[in-house]
Amino acid sequence: MLLAGATGYIGRCVARELVRRDYEVIALVRAATAGKAPRKPDELRASLPGCEVRMAEITDPEDLAAALAGVSIDAVISCIASRNGAPKDAWQVDCEANRNLLDGARRNGARHFVLLSAICVQRPRLAFQHAKLAFEATLKESGIDYSIIRPTAFFKSLAGQVERVQAGKPFLVFGNGRATACKPISEADLASFVVDCLEDAALANRTLPIGGPGPAITPHEQGELLCTLAGQPLRIRRVSPRIFDAAIAVLAPLSRIIPPLAAKAEFARIGRYYATESMLLWDEKAQAYDADATPSHGSETLRDFYTRVLSDGLAGQELGEQKMF
C-alpha cells in the first residue's frame, strides 16, 4: 500500500488509519519543501510510526521510479496537493505529480488509485481546480480502478479565527455571512472514509463528494458557535467580498508587466471564490448548492472541534500560506 502526501494534514491521519487497520504502508514523502531545510529521515520515520518511509520528488519521474524500485504495490492513496494554489505549483503538483504517481504505481502493480480531490472543482474558476480536474480525467481514463474523493471544508480551514475570538475580537464574515455554507469534516473522519475506499467495492470507480455529520453551517452560524463556546459576546463584523475584486482589478493588469504579481492575483481570486461559494454538492439542474444531498460521514462535529481547540490549542491546525484572516 503506497501513500503519497503522508506528512500533510490529512495524509498523517490516513497513515495512522492504515496502520490501525494493519496495512503494510509505504509512505512516500518529499525530501524537502520550498524554503525549508531538508527533512531528516529519522525524524520522518518517527513521525510516521508503523510506515516504511521512502523519500522522493514526485514531480521528477526518474526520482520517483528510483524510490519505488523493487516495490510491489497493491493500491495507492494520493493526498498530495499544491501548497497555495498558485498556477505553476497547482499544475506541477495537483496534475503532473499525480500523473507521475499513477504511472509509477501502475508499473509496480497497483490495481486501485484513491485520490483526495476537493468539492470545489464542481464549479471550476481557478488554476488549481482545473489542474485537479485534468488529473481526475486522466485517472478515469487510465483503466485502473479509482475512487475520487471530493471532501467539503476541513475543520482546519474553519480554525483561522479561534484565537481572535478568544482575544475578544469580532468574528469576520463576508457579506452577511449567510450566503454560503459547508458541512465540515474532521481529519480523522475523512481519513476513515479514504481507507474505506480500499475495502468497499461499492466505492470503486466513483466520484465521491463527502461532508461531516450534521446540517450545513454558514459562516455566521460558525461565529455564533465559536463565540458561545469561547465565552465571548457575539460580535460579527462584515467584510465586503468586493475587496477581492479591487485587488484583482489592480494586480491582473500589472501582472502583464510584473509577472510575479500573477500569483498574487490568483490568490485574490481564490479568496473571492471561498468568500462567495458554498462547499456543498452542486445541483446542476437547479443551479444551486444542495446541503441535503451532500453526503455525511463520521461523528466529530464542528462543536466538538471548537471545544477541543479552545481547550488544548491549535497545534496541528495551522493554516500557514492558506490563512485568510
N, C-alpha and C positions, 0 to 999 in steps of 0.2 A: 504494500500500500504506500503510494507516494503522495506526500502532502507538500504543496508549494505555498509559500507565504506563511510558514509556520510561526514566525515571530510577530506577526501582525495582531491587531486587536481581536479579530475573530479567529485567525489561524491558531493562536495559542490555545483557545478553548477547544477548537476542533482537535488539536493534538491530544489534549487531555482526555477528550471523549473517546477518541480512537484507542488510546492506551487503556482506558477504563473498560472498553469492550473487547480487549485482548487482541487487537490488531497488531501486526508487526509493521511499524511505521518508519518509513524513511522520510525525514524532514529535510526538505530542500530549502536552503537559506542563502541569501546573498552574502558575499564575503565582506562587503562594505556598502554603506548607503551614502548618498551625496552629502558632502560637508561634514561627515563624521569619520572618526578613526576606524580603521579596520576592526572587524569583530574578532574576538578571541575564541577559538574553537572550544576550549574548555568551558568558558562561560556560556556559550551557546548550548552545549550539551547539558550543562547544569540547569539551564532554563527550560529544557525540553526533556524531562525525565521519561525514560521508557522508549525514547525515539533514537534511531540511528540518524545522526546529523551529517548531511553532506552539503558542502558549500559549492555554489556555482552562480555564475552570472547568467540568468535565464535569457537575457537579451542577446547572448552570444551562443549560437547553436553549437559551436565546437566545444566551448567550455561546458555546456550542458551535457553534451554527448559523453565527454570525458568523465563527468561526475556520475553518470548513470551506467558507465561501462560495466558489464558483467552482472547487472542487476535485473532480476525478473520482477515485473510489476503487474499486479492483477488489476489495479484501479488507481486513478489519480484524482485528487481533490485540489482545485486551484482556488486559493484565497488571495491571489496577488491582485494588486490594484495600484494605479498611479497615486503618487503622494498628494497631489494638489489639483489635479485635473487640467493642468497646462497642456495645450495641444500636443506638443512634441513628446512630453512624458506619457500622455494618455495613449497615443498611437504606439509608442515604443513598448509600453508595459501591458496595457489592457488588451491590445490586439496582438502585436508581434511576439511578445514574450509568451503569451498563451499559445500562439501557433507553434512556437518552438517547443513548448512543453507538450503539446498534443503530439507533434511529430516524434519527439523523443520517447514519450510514453508508449506510443503505438509500436515503435521499433523494439521496445523492451517487453511487448506482450500485453499491454493494458487493454482491457475489454470494456471499461466504463470510465467516463470522464465526468466528474461533478464540478460544475462551475458556479462560483459565487459571483453573481452579477448584481444588478440593482433595479429596483422597481421603477426608478425614474427614466429608464430607457424607453418606456412606453410612449413618451412624448419627447422625442429627441430634438434638442436645440443646441447642444453643447458638444464640444470635441470629444470629451471622454465618453459621452453617451453613444456617439456614432462609432467610436473605437470598440466599445463593448459589443454593440450590435454587429459590427463586422466580424468579430470573433464568434459570437453566437451563431451567425450564419455559417461560418466555416465549420464549427463543431457539428451542427445539424447535418451538414453535407458530407461529413467525414466517414460515415459508415460505422463508427463506433457508438455504442450505447452512451447516452448522455443524460444528465439531469441539470437543467439550468435553473438556478435558484435566484429569485429576484426579491430580496427582503425589503421591507419598508424601513423606516428610520431605526437606527440603533439607539439604545439608551445613551451611549456615549455622545451622540450628536445632540442630545437634549440636556447635556450636563453643563453647557457653557456658561449658564447664568447662576449656578448654585452659589458660588462664592459671593457674587454681587448682591444676591438676595440676602444671604447671611449677613452681609455688611450693612443691610438696611437700604440698599439702593433699589430703585424700581425695576421691575421685570419689563424687558423691552419686547414689543411685538411690532410686526409690520402691518400697516393698515389698522383695522380694528381687531386684529388677532383672531378673527373667527372665520376668515375666508378659506383657510387651509386646515388640514388635519392629517393625522397619521395614526397607525396602530403600532407603536414602538415595540421592539422585541429585544430581549436581553441577549448578551453574547452566548450565555450557556444554553438558552433555549434554541437559539439559531444553530449552535454547534450540534445539538442533539438532532435537529432536523437534517442538517448536512450529512451526518453519518447515517441517518435513517435511509437516505437515498441509496446507500450501498447495499442495503438489506431488504428493501421493499420494492419488489418488481413493479408495483403499480406506480412508482415514482420515476421509472426509467423512460427515457425518450419523451420527456415532457418539460415544458417551461412552467415553473412553479413560483407564483407570487406567494409571499408569506409575511404575516404580521404576528404580533404578540397577542396575548389574551386580552379580553375586554373590549369595550367600544372604542371607536376612534376618538382622539382627543385633539382639540385645537390648541394653538399657542396660548390663547387667553386662558383656557382651562388649565394648561400646564402652569401658567403663572399663578393662578388661584391655588392650585395644589401645592406648589413649591412654597409659596408664602405661608400657607396654613401650616405645613409641616415644619417650616423653619421658625414658626412662632413670630412672624413678621406681619404687620398690617399690609393689606393688599394695596400695592402700588403698581399700576400698569402705565407705562409710557409708550405712546405710539410713535412709530417711525415710518415715514413715507417710503414705500419701495422705489419711488422716483429718484431717490438718491443714487441708485444703481444706474438708472437711465442717464443721469447727469454725468456720472463717471464714464460710462460707455461713450457718450457723445464727445467727451474730451479725449479719451485715451485711444479710441478706434482710429480717428484720423491721424493722430500723432504717431501711431504705431507704424504708419507707412513711411515715416521719416526716421523714427527711432524704433527699430524692430523689437527690442526687449519689452516695449510697452504693450505688445500684442498679448503677452501672457497676462498682464495686469487687466487688460480689457476683458479677457476671458474670465478672470476671477470675478469681475463685476457682473458678467453675465451669469456665472454660477450663483452668485449671491442673489441676483434678481430671481433666478429660477426657483431657488429654495424658499424665497420670500413669498412667492405667488402661486406655487403649485403644491398640491397635496401629495403625500406619499401613500397613495391608496391605489387599488385596482381601477384602471381607466375603462369605462364603458364606451366603446367606440360608437355604438349605435345611438346612445343617449347623449354622447359628447359631454360626459360628466364623470367625476370620480364616484365610486360606489363603495362606501365603507362596509356595508353589509356583505358584499360579495368578496371582500378582501379576506382570504383565509387566515385563521388564527392558529397559533401553536404555542405550547408551553404553559408555564404557570406564573412566572415572575411578572408583576405589573410595574408600571412606572411609579406608583406609590411605594412599592417595595424598594425600588431602586433609589428614589429620592430619600427615603427613610435611612437607607444604608449609607449613602454617601454623606448625608448630613451628620451622621454619627461617626463614620470611620474615615471620611476624607475622600478625595478624588484620585488617589493613586491608581494608575492603570486606566484612567478615563481621560487623560489629557488629549486635547484635540490638536495641538501643535499647529501646523500650517492650515488646518481646516477650521480653526476657530474664527467665528464671525464676530462675536461680542467680546 
